[in-house]
Amino acid sequence: MISGLLPGDEVPDPEDRVRRFDYRHLLPAEAPRGLRLVVRESRMPGFGTYLYVRLYRGSHMVGTLDSVLEDGMGGVLTIEASNLAEQYRGRGIGTAMYEAAMVQAYHRHRCREARGSGHSPPAHRVHLRLAERHETGYATKYWRSMKQWDEYRHRLS
């Protein structure tokens, strides 16, 4: 369950105007050494709070996940886009990136649902793993004509 995962510790950075949280603890044990998983939070008054998940190897960004908690959406995290360098796929690292966004939204913003739009077969596999691991009730629809999955949602608890 997402509620059982610990949120990241805040990492102060006097030069950065966004809040940063360290989520290295969510990376799988077999992940390559030297990876850092960070959630950056940026509040946009009148719109919402953006959660930017960034995966670094040294100073190089090798993975991203962008999401937003929109004002007036009742605690729903909308995942807008994700990307992970090819050499890091298939190791549970992408799953950890989604978990970082969901855990941050759950614990720090009382979010209880995550959703998104059309996604690729590799992203679909990540969503299936999240659903199995955290019992999120993942729901989606496959469009054969476009060869992709449509809108989806996860219950966070």
Protein Blocks (a to p, Z undefined) as FASTA:
>chain_A
ZZlpccddddddfkbcbdcddfklmpcfklcehiacdddddddehiaccddddddehjbc
fbdcdddddehklopacdfbdcddfklgonommmmmmmmmmmmmmmmnopabdcdddddf
klmmmmmmmmmmnonopacdddfklopacddddddZZ
